[in-house]
Amino acid sequence: MQSFHVLGSTAAKIFTCLIIFILLITTISCGSSQNSSDSSQNDVFKDSTGSAPSGQSLSSSRTSRGPEVNSQQRANNVQAQITKNRNRRSFWSRLQFWKRQSATRTPIPAVRSSRGDFRGSDSVRRTSRTQATVPTKIPSGNIKAPAQTVNNVLPVFASHWVTDPLWNAPAKDVSGQTGFQGVVFDTPDVRSAKNVQVTLQTGVELPFDKGPALIVPTSPSKISVELRERIDNSGPNERGKIVIHLRDPIKLKQMPRSKSHDRNSSEWLAVQAQRRSYMNDLQIARDKQVKMFVEQAADRADLKVLFVPWLASTPIVDMRFADVEGLAASNDVVTMHLNAGELEFYHNPHQGIVDPDTKDDILDVRNALRTDPYDKPGLRNGFIGVIDSGKSITHNMLDDNPGAWAGDCFYGGNNCWGDGAAPNGAAGAQFPNYNLIDESSGGNGHGTPILGGVRGSNDLGDELRGITQITTDSWKISDNTIANPAFNPGGVDYGAAQTAIQKAVDSMNDVINNSYGNWGNHNGLDVLATHFDNAYDLGLIVIAANGNDACSTRRVWNAAATPPQWVWGDGDCTDSPNRQGAITTDHNGSAMTEPAFRSVGAGGSAHKAIGVGAHEIDPLCVFWGVNSNVCSYSSRGPTTDGRYKPDILGYTNYESSNASGNNATMEMTGTSGASPTIAAMAQIFNNLFEKATNTADWLSPGHVYAALIGSGEHSTKWEGSYTYIGTEPGVATLNIEGVGRPKMPVNGTVTFGGVTLGNTGDLATVNVNVPQGACGVKGAIWWPESAGQDHNDIDLIIRNPNNIIVGLAESGNSVWERASVDGGVKGLPVGQYKVQILGFEVNSQQPVYYSISVSKSQCWG
């Protein structure tokens, strides 16, 4: 066994003991410190065979790791370490465990917390795990740790410098291999884009302990709440239109991209033809699946198939309400929903006080997002799709969007054009009700102000110009009967929503904005969440409003009303949470008040969509007497399976186009207003990445998701429990704000790409050059998981040129991580930083997308 050496001087040992006693307030005996130190070191660093880890370099082959430890032994060692970690389940016992190891640890650097500030060793105990550096092997010789002060935060005293041979061993260069890519470019200029090095190590020992694994969510009921209430209030032979969510054996693939070709050019049409061929194959497969199901279910229910989408196995049928429960018992059924009566637009919450400031407009949003430097002709390719309530096509802010399409997917048939064709379709004999009129929100519109915020012209002044001038389509999913809430208060149904997503794929939209949703089950298994996940798999960047329901009770069906109709909750933000599924008590069992946690909508809960919360642009959000920057109505996480939601905040309360007149404007509010600000930003990132790679085949929506996460302000951390919901600042923040307010990176570089981790202990490293005086490094990862699959826990580590951890994100319970390091006034030390992506617990081949920005100035402002 390799020996471990510490400071040999007796005086040094005594001095070390005294310092540890003062800082950690423990009762360590100086007389026994040598023995306890040796014992704890051996306990931490020995593998399951009783020997210390080998310092041999890792070879490129996973079957050979050096002469001392063979591959099977190493696998056994890693598994033993995982088992050992999981056995230490108490957070507080783990905390004491790390305290006992402090004498063998490197100085703990300041790490950016979820509040955006820095915390050293004197931070509250709940964040102490986030600052934990890797327990590492001590090299031979008496090496004194250099003094380190990061941003004037004093480090913990350490008696020696420590390194880990496994983590520092030469790694296999995997740059350019399938699943391992990296590109770096200047911001906002992409002309000098070049490849970066990506390396991979395997069998790395896990540095953290996170307790038991997550529980994969299951739907509490196959029958939605709204459908259940209709069943309970329906006659024995009453029929309705029902969405049946069937188990789906089809694995979708990403569609080919249109690159920067003009719409309807020969190149663009060739790509569309490829897409349509695949869509036709999907339609044939879905038809067969539904036909077989209907035949097998004949003895349970009389099903009349109305619509079979190719997007997902979610056909719409006409059937008796009385037969729903029997059909839901089938193993082929995941969930069942009302086609109409569940989905709704997230209408603009009343702000309480009419905003007198006419200058809090889209210009303020553009400045906050820092998108203007990127809004230039070379980066205006591609197409954004707004799936909403229609478009006032004659409005002066929306009438000069060349190449834009607008269709009615509610009354316009499967191609959304009615009896006409692009760009705006037409009514006719077959589709007499076809129209694009936006009658939502009392005639002021819902889709119209969203379109103005995304791509409005400067006809009414530059301060009202949209975030980008990228072509933006409108796909209407409203039936224009919002004034009559009897059976469809939101005016949206699943059939129209599915058709619109399919149309967006056919029209080669890169991004779709979805400012609508439903109450759902918060677990990512809902029909709408499935639609969003499938859209991602097909290549769409899916942006979804998180919902405006943190203060609302759920809707109930009032059969006694004339006519019978849905009744809304009170919306009071000061009473107890009574929203279905909301968390009512905190981790101490104390009753909580609204805004309610776990109020996120079904669409926002999707695994592969970016959920957006609402942050005011100016002034404060005022709702039911609550004044706040993050609007009190903005729906919150976590999802049932513990993921943070929202993922990010968008800006709301800005002036935009109003459907009531061609020059009219209105204040756009709610998460409906916030979501499109992120959709526009996502399209800009997409265009940057396509430009930097010449639209490489390996590009994925996941690259854009990682960039959005990296543009935020909060870092992820371990909270001590997968089910912890607390109210103190910094803990609840991630389930209220996600990564917070975003800003496009400027004055530096962006490195983005992807890695594929196949096993626990895989470690991918991306080398990033940091110039002299850089003000900060921001890193983020995002990875796609399907609903119901085993969760893969991936961590993010940032090391400075001295190999010291200066940024760490290890929350464990979400599908993204974000870490950052601030250079302060003096800036960061120059040199090569390592951004490391660690597979903490990997159950399957997992692609992980990363984005790393380095800025010379304006990092946070």
RATAUR-V461963 format. One record per residue. N is the residue number from 0. RES is the residue in one small letter. SS is DSSP state (h for helix, s for strand, l for the rest). Layout:
n=N res=RES ss=SS
n=N res=RES ss=SS
This chain:
n=0 res=m ss=l
n=1 res=q ss=l
n=2 res=s ss=l
n=3 res=f ss=l
n=4 res=h ss=l
n=5 res=v ss=l
n=6 res=l ss=l
n=7 res=g ss=l
n=8 res=s ss=l
n=9 res=t ss=h
n=10 res=a ss=h
n=11 res=a ss=h
n=12 res=k ss=h
n=13 res=i ss=h
n=14 res=f ss=h
n=15 res=t ss=h
n=16 res=c ss=h
n=17 res=l ss=h
n=18 res=i ss=h
n=19 res=i ss=h
n=20 res=f ss=h
n=21 res=i ss=h
n=22 res=l ss=h
n=23 res=l ss=h
n=24 res=i ss=l
n=25 res=t ss=l
n=26 res=t ss=l
n=27 res=i ss=l
n=28 res=s ss=l
n=29 res=c ss=h
n=30 res=g ss=h
n=31 res=s ss=h
n=32 res=s ss=h
n=33 res=q ss=h
n=34 res=n ss=h
n=35 res=s ss=h
n=36 res=s ss=h
n=37 res=d ss=h
n=38 res=s ss=h
n=39 res=s ss=h
n=40 res=q ss=h
n=41 res=n ss=h
n=42 res=d ss=h
n=43 res=v ss=h
n=44 res=f ss=h
n=45 res=k ss=s
n=46 res=d ss=l
n=47 res=s ss=l
n=48 res=t ss=l
n=49 res=g ss=l
n=50 res=s ss=l
n=51 res=a ss=s
n=52 res=p ss=l
n=53 res=s ss=l
n=54 res=g ss=l
n=55 res=q ss=l
n=56 res=s ss=l
n=57 res=l ss=l
n=58 res=s ss=l
n=59 res=s ss=l
n=60 res=s ss=l
n=61 res=r ss=l
n=62 res=t ss=l
n=63 res=s ss=l
n=64 res=r ss=l
n=65 res=g ss=l
n=66 res=p ss=l
n=67 res=e ss=l
n=68 res=v ss=l
n=69 res=n ss=l
n=70 res=s ss=h
n=71 res=q ss=h
n=72 res=q ss=h
n=73 res=r ss=h
n=74 res=a ss=h
n=75 res=n ss=h
n=76 res=n ss=h
n=77 res=v ss=h
n=78 res=q ss=h
n=79 res=a ss=h
n=80 res=q ss=h
n=81 res=i ss=h
n=82 res=t ss=h
n=83 res=k ss=h
n=84 res=n ss=h
n=85 res=r ss=h
n=86 res=n ss=h
n=87 res=r ss=l
n=88 res=r ss=l
n=89 res=s ss=l
n=90 res=f ss=h
n=91 res=w ss=h
n=92 res=s ss=h
n=93 res=r ss=h
n=94 res=l ss=h
n=95 res=q ss=h
n=96 res=f ss=h
n=97 res=w ss=h
n=98 res=k ss=h
n=99 res=r ss=h
n=100 res=q ss=l
n=101 res=s ss=h
n=102 res=a ss=h
n=103 res=t ss=h
n=104 res=r ss=l
n=105 res=t ss=l
n=106 res=p ss=l
n=107 res=i ss=l
n=108 res=p ss=l
n=109 res=a ss=l
n=110 res=v ss=s
n=111 res=r ss=s
n=112 res=s ss=l
n=113 res=s ss=l
n=114 res=r ss=l
n=115 res=g ss=l
n=116 res=d ss=l
n=117 res=f ss=s
n=118 res=r ss=s
n=119 res=g ss=l
n=120 res=s ss=l
n=121 res=d ss=l
n=122 res=s ss=l
n=123 res=v ss=l
n=124 res=r ss=h
n=125 res=r ss=h
n=126 res=t ss=h
n=127 res=s ss=l
n=128 res=r ss=l
n=129 res=t ss=l
n=130 res=q ss=l
n=131 res=a ss=l
n=132 res=t ss=l
n=133 res=v ss=l
n=134 res=p ss=l
n=135 res=t ss=l
n=136 res=k ss=l
n=137 res=i ss=l
n=138 res=p ss=l
n=139 res=s ss=l
n=140 res=g ss=l
n=141 res=n ss=l
n=142 res=i ss=l
n=143 res=k ss=l
n=144 res=a ss=l
n=145 res=p ss=l
n=146 res=a ss=l
n=147 res=q ss=l
n=148 res=t ss=s
n=149 res=v ss=s
n=150 res=n ss=l
n=151 res=n ss=l
n=152 res=v ss=s
n=153 res=l ss=s
n=154 res=p ss=l
n=155 res=v ss=l
n=156 res=f ss=l
n=157 res=a ss=l
n=158 res=s ss=l
n=159 res=h ss=l
n=160 res=w ss=l
n=161 res=v ss=l
n=162 res=t ss=l
n=163 res=d ss=l
n=164 res=p ss=h
n=165 res=l ss=h
n=166 res=w ss=h
n=167 res=n ss=h
n=168 res=a ss=l
n=169 res=p ss=l
n=170 res=a ss=l
n=171 res=k ss=s
n=172 res=d ss=s
n=173 res=v ss=l
n=174 res=s ss=l
n=175 res=g ss=l
n=176 res=q ss=l
n=177 res=t ss=l
n=178 res=g ss=l
n=179 res=f ss=l
n=180 res=q ss=s
n=181 res=g ss=s
n=182 res=v ss=s
n=183 res=v ss=s
n=184 res=f ss=s
n=185 res=d ss=s
n=186 res=t ss=s
n=187 res=p ss=l
n=188 res=d ss=l
n=189 res=v ss=l
n=190 res=r ss=l
n=191 res=s ss=l
n=192 res=a ss=l
n=193 res=k ss=s
n=194 res=n ss=s
n=195 res=v ss=l
n=196 res=q ss=l
n=197 res=v ss=s
n=198 res=t ss=s
n=199 res=l ss=s
n=200 res=q ss=s
n=201 res=t ss=l
n=202 res=g ss=l
n=203 res=v ss=l
n=204 res=e ss=l
n=205 res=l ss=l
n=206 res=p ss=l
n=207 res=f ss=l
n=208 res=d ss=l
n=209 res=k ss=l
n=210 res=g ss=l
n=211 res=p ss=l
n=212 res=a ss=l
n=213 res=l ss=l
n=214 res=i ss=l
n=215 res=v ss=l
n=216 res=p ss=l
n=217 res=t ss=l
n=218 res=s ss=l
n=219 res=p ss=l
n=220 res=s ss=l
n=221 res=k ss=l
n=222 res=i ss=s
n=223 res=s ss=l
n=224 res=v ss=h
n=225 res=e ss=h
n=226 res=l ss=h
n=227 res=r ss=h
n=228 res=e ss=h
n=229 res=r ss=h
n=230 res=i ss=h
n=231 res=d ss=h
n=232 res=n ss=l
n=233 res=s ss=l
n=234 res=g ss=l
n=235 res=p ss=l
n=236 res=n ss=l
n=237 res=e ss=l
n=238 res=r ss=s
n=239 res=g ss=s
n=240 res=k ss=s
n=241 res=i ss=s
n=242 res=v ss=s
n=243 res=i ss=s
n=244 res=h ss=s
n=245 res=l ss=s
n=246 res=r ss=l
n=247 res=d ss=l
n=248 res=p ss=l
n=249 res=i ss=l
n=250 res=k ss=l
n=251 res=l ss=l
n=252 res=k ss=l
n=253 res=q ss=l
n=254 res=m ss=l
n=255 res=p ss=l
n=256 res=r ss=l
n=257 res=s ss=l
n=258 res=k ss=l
n=259 res=s ss=l
n=260 res=h ss=l
n=261 res=d ss=l
n=262 res=r ss=l
n=263 res=n ss=l
n=264 res=s ss=l
n=265 res=s ss=h
n=266 res=e ss=h
n=267 res=w ss=h
n=268 res=l ss=h
n=269 res=a ss=h
n=270 res=v ss=h
n=271 res=q ss=h
n=272 res=a ss=h
n=273 res=q ss=h
n=274 res=r ss=h
n=275 res=r ss=h
n=276 res=s ss=h
n=277 res=y ss=h
n=278 res=m ss=h
n=279 res=n ss=h
n=280 res=d ss=h
n=281 res=l ss=h
n=282 res=q ss=h
n=283 res=i ss=h
n=284 res=a ss=h
n=285 res=r ss=h
n=286 res=d ss=h
n=287 res=k ss=h
n=288 res=q ss=h
n=289 res=v ss=h
n=290 res=k ss=h
n=291 res=m ss=h
n=292 res=f ss=h
n=293 res=v ss=h
n=294 res=e ss=h
n=295 res=q ss=h
n=296 res=a ss=l
n=297 res=a ss=l
n=298 res=d ss=l
n=299 res=r ss=l
n=300 res=a ss=l
n=301 res=d ss=l
n=302 res=l ss=l
n=303 res=k ss=s
n=304 res=v ss=s
n=305 res=l ss=s
n=306 res=f ss=s
n=307 res=v ss=l
n=308 res=p ss=l
n=309 res=w ss=l
n=310 res=l ss=l
n=311 res=a ss=l
n=312 res=s ss=l
n=313 res=t ss=s
n=314 res=p ss=s
n=315 res=i ss=s
n=316 res=v ss=s
n=317 res=d ss=s
n=318 res=m ss=s
n=319 res=r ss=s
n=320 res=f ss=h
n=321 res=a ss=h
n=322 res=d ss=h
n=323 res=v ss=h
n=324 res=e ss=h
n=325 res=g ss=h
n=326 res=l ss=h
n=327 res=a ss=h
n=328 res=a ss=l
n=329 res=s ss=l
n=330 res=n ss=l
n=331 res=d ss=l
n=332 res=v ss=s
n=333 res=v ss=s
n=334 res=t ss=s
n=335 res=m ss=s
n=336 res=h ss=s
n=337 res=l ss=s
n=338 res=n ss=l
n=339 res=a ss=s
n=340 res=g ss=l
n=341 res=e ss=l
n=342 res=l ss=l
n=343 res=e ss=s
n=344 res=f ss=s
n=345 res=y ss=l
n=346 res=h ss=l
n=347 res=n ss=l
n=348 res=p ss=l
n=349 res=h ss=l
n=350 res=q ss=l
n=351 res=g ss=l
n=352 res=i ss=l
n=353 res=v ss=l
n=354 res=d ss=l
n=355 res=p ss=l
n=356 res=d ss=l
n=357 res=t ss=l
n=358 res=k ss=l
n=359 res=d ss=l
n=360 res=d ss=s
n=361 res=i ss=h
n=362 res=l ss=h
n=363 res=d ss=h
n=364 res=v ss=h
n=365 res=r ss=h
n=366 res=n ss=h
n=367 res=a ss=h
n=368 res=l ss=h
n=369 res=r ss=l
n=370 res=t ss=l
n=371 res=d ss=h
n=372 res=p ss=h
n=373 res=y ss=h
n=374 res=d ss=l
n=375 res=k ss=l
n=376 res=p ss=h
n=377 res=g ss=h
n=378 res=l ss=h
n=379 res=r ss=l
n=380 res=n ss=l
n=381 res=g ss=l
n=382 res=f ss=l
n=383 res=i ss=s
n=384 res=g ss=s
n=385 res=v ss=s
n=386 res=i ss=s
n=387 res=d ss=s
n=388 res=s ss=l
n=389 res=g ss=l
n=390 res=k ss=l
n=391 res=s ss=l
n=392 res=i ss=l
n=393 res=t ss=l
n=394 res=h ss=l
n=395 res=n ss=l
n=396 res=m ss=l
n=397 res=l ss=l
n=398 res=d ss=l
n=399 res=d ss=l
n=400 res=n ss=l
n=401 res=p ss=l
n=402 res=g ss=l
n=403 res=a ss=l
n=404 res=w ss=l
n=405 res=a ss=s
n=406 res=g ss=s
n=407 res=d ss=s
n=408 res=c ss=l
n=409 res=f ss=l
n=410 res=y ss=l
n=411 res=g ss=l
n=412 res=g ss=l
n=413 res=n ss=l
n=414 res=n ss=l
n=415 res=c ss=l
n=416 res=w ss=l
n=417 res=g ss=s
n=418 res=d ss=l
n=419 res=g ss=l
n=420 res=a ss=l
n=421 res=a ss=l
n=422 res=p ss=l
n=423 res=n ss=l
n=424 res=g ss=l
n=425 res=a ss=s
n=426 res=a ss=l
n=427 res=g ss=l
n=428 res=a ss=l
n=429 res=q ss=l
n=430 res=f ss=l
n=431 res=p ss=l
n=432 res=n ss=l
n=433 res=y ss=l
n=434 res=n ss=l
n=435 res=l ss=l
n=436 res=i ss=l
n=437 res=d ss=l
n=438 res=e ss=l
n=439 res=s ss=l
n=440 res=s ss=h
n=441 res=g ss=h
n=442 res=g ss=h
n=443 res=n ss=l
n=444 res=g ss=l
n=445 res=h ss=l
n=446 res=g ss=h
n=447 res=t ss=h
n=448 res=p ss=h
n=449 res=i ss=h
n=450 res=l ss=h
n=451 res=g ss=h
n=452 res=g ss=h
n=453 res=v ss=h
n=454 res=r ss=h
n=455 res=g ss=l
n=456 res=s ss=l
n=457 res=n ss=l
n=458 res=d ss=l
n=459 res=l ss=l
n=460 res=g ss=l
n=461 res=d ss=h
n=462 res=e ss=h
n=463 res=l ss=h
n=464 res=r ss=l
n=465 res=g ss=l
n=466 res=i ss=l
n=467 res=t ss=l
n=468 res=q ss=l
n=469 res=i ss=l
n=470 res=t ss=l
n=471 res=t ss=s
n=472 res=d ss=s
n=473 res=s ss=s
n=474 res=w ss=s
n=475 res=k ss=s
n=476 res=i ss=l
n=477 res=s ss=s
n=478 res=d ss=l
n=479 res=n ss=l
n=480 res=t ss=l
n=481 res=i ss=l
n=482 res=a ss=l
n=483 res=n ss=l
n=484 res=p ss=l
n=485 res=a ss=l
n=486 res=f ss=l
n=487 res=n ss=l
n=488 res=p ss=l
n=489 res=g ss=l
n=490 res=g ss=l
n=491 res=v ss=s
n=492 res=d ss=s
n=493 res=y ss=h
n=494 res=g ss=h
n=495 res=a ss=h
n=496 res=a ss=h
n=497 res=q ss=h
n=498 res=t ss=h
n=499 res=a ss=h
n=500 res=i ss=h
n=501 res=q ss=h
n=502 res=k ss=h
n=503 res=a ss=h
n=504 res=v ss=h
n=505 res=d ss=h
n=506 res=s ss=l
n=507 res=m ss=l
n=508 res=n ss=l
n=509 res=d ss=l
n=510 res=v ss=s
n=511 res=i ss=s
n=512 res=n ss=s
n=513 res=n ss=s
n=514 res=s ss=l
n=515 res=y ss=s
n=516 res=g ss=s
n=517 res=n ss=l
n=518 res=w ss=l
n=519 res=g ss=l
n=520 res=n ss=l
n=521 res=h ss=l
n=522 res=n ss=l
n=523 res=g ss=l
n=524 res=l ss=l
n=525 res=d ss=l
n=526 res=v ss=h
n=527 res=l ss=h
n=528 res=a ss=h
n=529 res=t ss=h
n=530 res=h ss=h
n=531 res=f ss=h
n=532 res=d ss=h
n=533 res=n ss=h
n=534 res=a ss=h
n=535 res=y ss=h
n=536 res=d ss=h
n=537 res=l ss=l
n=538 res=g ss=l
n=539 res=l ss=l
n=540 res=i ss=s
n=541 res=v ss=s
n=542 res=i ss=s
n=543 res=a ss=s
n=544 res=a ss=s
n=545 res=n ss=l
n=546 res=g ss=l
n=547 res=n ss=l
n=548 res=d ss=l
n=549 res=a ss=l
n=550 res=c ss=l
n=551 res=s ss=l
n=552 res=t ss=l
n=553 res=r ss=l
n=554 res=r ss=l
n=555 res=v ss=s
n=556 res=w ss=s
n=557 res=n ss=s
n=558 res=a ss=l
n=559 res=a ss=l
n=560 res=a ss=l
n=561 res=t ss=l
n=562 res=p ss=l
n=563 res=p ss=l
n=564 res=q ss=s
n=565 res=w ss=s
n=566 res=v ss=s
n=567 res=w ss=l
n=568 res=g ss=l
n=569 res=d ss=l
n=570 res=g ss=l
n=571 res=d ss=l
n=572 res=c ss=l
n=573 res=t ss=l
n=574 res=d ss=l
n=575 res=s ss=s
n=576 res=p ss=l
n=577 res=n ss=l
n=578 res=r ss=l
n=579 res=q ss=l
n=580 res=g ss=l
n=581 res=a ss=l
n=582 res=i ss=l
n=583 res=t ss=l
n=584 res=t ss=s
n=585 res=d ss=l
n=586 res=h ss=l
n=587 res=n ss=l
n=588 res=g ss=l
n=589 res=s ss=l
n=590 res=a ss=s
n=591 res=m ss=l
n=592 res=t ss=s
n=593 res=e ss=l
n=594 res=p ss=l
n=595 res=a ss=l
n=596 res=f ss=l
n=597 res=r ss=l
n=598 res=s ss=l
n=599 res=v ss=l
n=600 res=g ss=l
n=601 res=a ss=l
n=602 res=g ss=l
n=603 res=g ss=l
n=604 res=s ss=l
n=605 res=a ss=l
n=606 res=h ss=l
n=607 res=k ss=l
n=608 res=a ss=l
n=609 res=i ss=s
n=610 res=g ss=s
n=611 res=v ss=s
n=612 res=g ss=s
n=613 res=a ss=s
n=614 res=h ss=s
n=615 res=e ss=s
n=616 res=i ss=l
n=617 res=d ss=l
n=618 res=p ss=l
n=619 res=l ss=l
n=620 res=c ss=s
n=621 res=v ss=s
n=622 res=f ss=s
n=623 res=w ss=l
n=624 res=g ss=l
n=625 res=v ss=s
n=626 res=n ss=s
n=627 res=s ss=s
n=628 res=n ss=l
n=629 res=v ss=s
n=630 res=c ss=l
n=631 res=s ss=l
n=632 res=y ss=l
n=633 res=s ss=l
n=634 res=s ss=l
n=635 res=r ss=l
n=636 res=g ss=l
n=637 res=p ss=l
n=638 res=t ss=l
n=639 res=t ss=l
n=640 res=d ss=l
n=641 res=g ss=l
n=642 res=r ss=l
n=643 res=y ss=l
n=644 res=k ss=l
n=645 res=p ss=l
n=646 res=d ss=l
n=647 res=i ss=s
n=648 res=l ss=s
n=649 res=g ss=s
n=650 res=y ss=s
n=651 res=t ss=s
n=652 res=n ss=l
n=653 res=y ss=s
n=654 res=e ss=s
n=655 res=s ss=s
n=656 res=s ss=s
n=657 res=n ss=l
n=658 res=a ss=l
n=659 res=s ss=l
n=660 res=g ss=l
n=661 res=n ss=l
n=662 res=n ss=l
n=663 res=a ss=l
n=664 res=t ss=s
n=665 res=m ss=s
n=666 res=e ss=s
n=667 res=m ss=s
n=668 res=t ss=l
n=669 res=g ss=h
n=670 res=t ss=h
n=671 res=s ss=h
n=672 res=g ss=h
n=673 res=a ss=h
n=674 res=s ss=h
n=675 res=p ss=h
n=676 res=t ss=h
n=677 res=i ss=h
n=678 res=a ss=h
n=679 res=a ss=h
n=680 res=m ss=h
n=681 res=a ss=h
n=682 res=q ss=h
n=683 res=i ss=h
n=684 res=f ss=h
n=685 res=n ss=h
n=686 res=n ss=h
n=687 res=l ss=h
n=688 res=f ss=h
n=689 res=e ss=h
n=690 res=k ss=h
n=691 res=a ss=h
n=692 res=t ss=h
n=693 res=n ss=l
n=694 res=t ss=l
n=695 res=a ss=l
n=696 res=d ss=l
n=697 res=w ss=l
n=698 res=l ss=l
n=699 res=s ss=l
n=700 res=p ss=h
n=701 res=g ss=h
n=702 res=h ss=h
n=703 res=v ss=h
n=704 res=y ss=h
n=705 res=a ss=h
n=706 res=a ss=h
n=707 res=l ss=h
n=708 res=i ss=h
n=709 res=g ss=h
n=710 res=s ss=l
n=711 res=g ss=l
n=712 res=e ss=l
n=713 res=h ss=l
n=714 res=s ss=l
n=715 res=t ss=l
n=716 res=k ss=l
n=717 res=w ss=l
n=718 res=e ss=l
n=719 res=g ss=l
n=720 res=s ss=l
n=721 res=y ss=l
n=722 res=t ss=l
n=723 res=y ss=l
n=724 res=i ss=l
n=725 res=g ss=l
n=726 res=t ss=l
n=727 res=e ss=l
n=728 res=p ss=l
n=729 res=g ss=l
n=730 res=v ss=l
n=731 res=a ss=l
n=732 res=t ss=l
n=733 res=l ss=h
n=734 res=n ss=h
n=735 res=i ss=h
n=736 res=e ss=h
n=737 res=g ss=l
n=738 res=v ss=l
n=739 res=g ss=l
n=740 res=r ss=s
n=741 res=p ss=l
n=742 res=k ss=l
n=743 res=m ss=l
n=744 res=p ss=l
n=745 res=v ss=l
n=746 res=n ss=l
n=747 res=g ss=s
n=748 res=t ss=s
n=749 res=v ss=s
n=750 res=t ss=s
n=751 res=f ss=s
n=752 res=g ss=s
n=753 res=g ss=s
n=754 res=v ss=s
n=755 res=t ss=s
n=756 res=l ss=s
n=757 res=g ss=l
n=758 res=n ss=l
n=759 res=t ss=l
n=760 res=g ss=l
n=761 res=d ss=l
n=762 res=l ss=s
n=763 res=a ss=s
n=764 res=t ss=s
n=765 res=v ss=s
n=766 res=n ss=s
n=767 res=v ss=s
n=768 res=n ss=s
n=769 res=v ss=s
n=770 res=p ss=l
n=771 res=q ss=l
n=772 res=g ss=l
n=773 res=a ss=l
n=774 res=c ss=l
n=775 res=g ss=s
n=776 res=v ss=s
n=777 res=k ss=s
n=778 res=g ss=s
n=779 res=a ss=s
n=780 res=i ss=s
n=781 res=w ss=s
n=782 res=w ss=l
n=783 res=p ss=l
n=784 res=e ss=l
n=785 res=s ss=l
n=786 res=a ss=l
n=787 res=g ss=l
n=788 res=q ss=l
n=789 res=d ss=l
n=790 res=h ss=l
n=791 res=n ss=l
n=792 res=d ss=s
n=793 res=i ss=s
n=794 res=d ss=s
n=795 res=l ss=s
n=796 res=i ss=s
n=797 res=i ss=s
n=798 res=r ss=s
n=799 res=n ss=l
n=800 res=p ss=l
n=801 res=n ss=l
n=802 res=n ss=l
n=803 res=i ss=l
n=804 res=i ss=s
n=805 res=v ss=s
n=806 res=g ss=s
n=807 res=l ss=s
n=808 res=a ss=s
n=809 res=e ss=l
n=810 res=s ss=l
n=811 res=g ss=l
n=812 res=n ss=l
n=813 res=s ss=l
n=814 res=v ss=l
n=815 res=w ss=s
n=816 res=e ss=s
n=817 res=r ss=s
n=818 res=a ss=s
n=819 res=s ss=s
n=820 res=v ss=s
n=821 res=d ss=s
n=822 res=g ss=l
n=823 res=g ss=l
n=824 res=v ss=l
n=825 res=k ss=l
n=826 res=g ss=l
n=827 res=l ss=l
n=828 res=p ss=l
n=829 res=v ss=l
n=830 res=g ss=s
n=831 res=q ss=s
n=832 res=y ss=s
n=833 res=k ss=s
n=834 res=v ss=s
n=835 res=q ss=s
n=836 res=i ss=s
n=837 res=l ss=s
n=838 res=g ss=s
n=839 res=f ss=s
n=840 res=e ss=s
n=841 res=v ss=l
n=842 res=n ss=l
n=843 res=s ss=l
n=844 res=q ss=l
n=845 res=q ss=s
n=846 res=p ss=s
n=847 res=v ss=s
n=848 res=y ss=s
n=849 res=y ss=s
n=850 res=s ss=s
n=851 res=i ss=s
n=852 res=s ss=s
n=853 res=v ss=s
n=854 res=s ss=s
n=855 res=k ss=l
n=856 res=s ss=l
n=857 res=q ss=l
n=858 res=c ss=l
n=859 res=w ss=l
n=860 res=g ss=l
